[in-house]
Amino acid sequence: MIKKAEFVTSSQKYTDCPPPFKPEYAFIGRSNVGKSSLINMISNKKALAKTSSTPGKTQLINTFEMDDTWYLTDLPGYGFAKVPKGVRGGFNKMIYDYIEFRKNLVNVFLLIDSRHKPQEIDLQFIQWLGKKGVPFSIVFTKLDKISSTEYQKNLNNYKTELLKTWEELPVIFSSSASSQIGKLEILGYIDSLNEH
Ligand code: GDP
């Protein structure tokens, strides 16, 4: 359990992020995937990450510090249609540079809505992570919104899709911020990586 969770800073690019002297974990996903809710759940704070009703509003890298030992990064949501192409380009570069060059980044948690079939934008992002050799895990969100049968079906779809290009599956978590599911598993995983 996290005892202390604090906002550190918002940055426009990775070079403005705090000095890279603590292990860092980034959370990313399509807009509205439930990222802020998940961050609030795992940090034990109701409104640490701001749940945005305006997709694509916060286009900044938000850094939080957990228990004085590691950083949690809230990356802007991707995949919203309303942002003009030019803006989207800059936004992508900001995220991609952060992920590729941030020295202390240990793992990226890619959030995916468990109700949806594999989406091109997520699959492309996964391919890019693979190409760059960035360690990542998948976190399926909003588990409470579907039946376990449906979830199993969607999960198997995803695994099949991933195994077309990957030899091994990434670590996969299932979560629900409303039902407090997945919190201990995700935190346990972060702890285990911090111990290395
Ligand atoms: P973000 O844009 O990815 O940060 O997503 P938010 O955390 O703001 O959530 C988007 C919407 O989904 C909000 O209306 C949340 O209340 C809802 N939501 C987020 N997580 C869950 C969940 O686990 N279960 C359910 N039922 N709704 C959720």
Boltz pocket constraint, residues with backbone or C-beta under 6 A from the ligand:
constraints:
  - pocket:
      binder: B
      contacts: [[A, 29], [A, 30], [A, 31], [A, 32], [A, 33], [A, 34], [A, 35], [A, 36], [A, 37], [A, 38], [A, 50], [A, 51], [A, 52], [A, 53], [A, 77], [A, 141], [A, 142], [A, 143], [A, 144], [A, 145], [A, 175], [A, 176], [A, 177], [A, 178], [A, 179]]
      max_distance: 6.0
